[in-house]
Amino acid sequence: MKPLFLVFILLTTLGSCSFFKASTKGQPTNFNKILKSTDYNFKLQMAEKYYLNKDYNHAQMLYDDLYRVMKGSEHFEDIWYKYAYCAYYLKDYINAENLFKGFVEAFPNSAKSDEMDYMRAYCFYKQSPKFQLDQTNTTKAMGFMQAFIAQHPNSDKVKEATDIIEKCRAKLEEKDFESAKLYYNLRETNPAYLRAASITFNILMNNYPDSQFSDEYKLYIVKSEYLYAIQSMELKKKDRLTQVVTDCNDFNDRFPDSKLKKEVQEYLDLANSLIKKIDNEQT
């Protein structure tokens, strides 16, 4: 009988410890008991355990219930904090952004408010798509990160926010570059695209004056203007070639050490040669 008694004791002990283990594995019977419980302190305790075990799906369901019934309690700030992070960890960035925003509005003096402010901006960054797609969330991420830095200049998140701004700016620049290059690539279908390319690359340079690719953008302007000029009617050809010369000289002034300088010089020589030829023909 002693072995049977020991087995009974062992099974009883394991059974008493198995409730949470089973529920964290998502077995519906045990979790439903927790979810339907009206003992909110118990429910909060279980939500904490799910959260610490990174079972954010079950934790979120419990926090969702607690969020509604424990407003104004001493636990409410922490509930909101973890409820927001559950959404974030589950990659529900739209809901997470709203919760992070709401936390800052509800607890402006909280020690966690700057963290929540940063996470709100970070949610937009997490929704930023590939550069070929609509960049609304990229622009929002930049704006909110800039606002975060202005409002929390001493935060240890400032460097991370600055890095994200630079990444967002680089993505927007890449998208604008591809748009400008598209006009240039369409030049054979219609010479008017060359003029559009020149204008767009000029805008690109103005929008990103410190870009490491500025010399490449300027070269595209030179190439576009040159190809546009040589396809122009004779009456306008000289003026447009003169613009090419101006752009080449501007390139040499601004980028004296550029690796693209040799190619620009070729266009400068071609433009000057054609201008000279036009002058000779007119005399």
Secondary structure by P-SEA (a helix, b strand, c coil): caaaaaaaaaaaaaaaaaaaaaaaaccaaaaaaaaaccaaaaaaaaaaaaaaacaaaaaaaaaaaaaaccccccaaaaaaaaaaaaaaaacaaaaaaaaaaaaaaacccccaaaaaaaaaaaaaaaacccccccaaaaaaaaaaaaaaaaacccccaaaaaaaaaaaaaaaaaaaaaaaaaaaaaaccccaaaaaaaaaaaaaaaaacccccaaaaaaaaaaaaaaaaaaacccccaaaaaaaaaaaaaaaaaacccccaaaaaaaaaaaaaaaaaaaaaaac
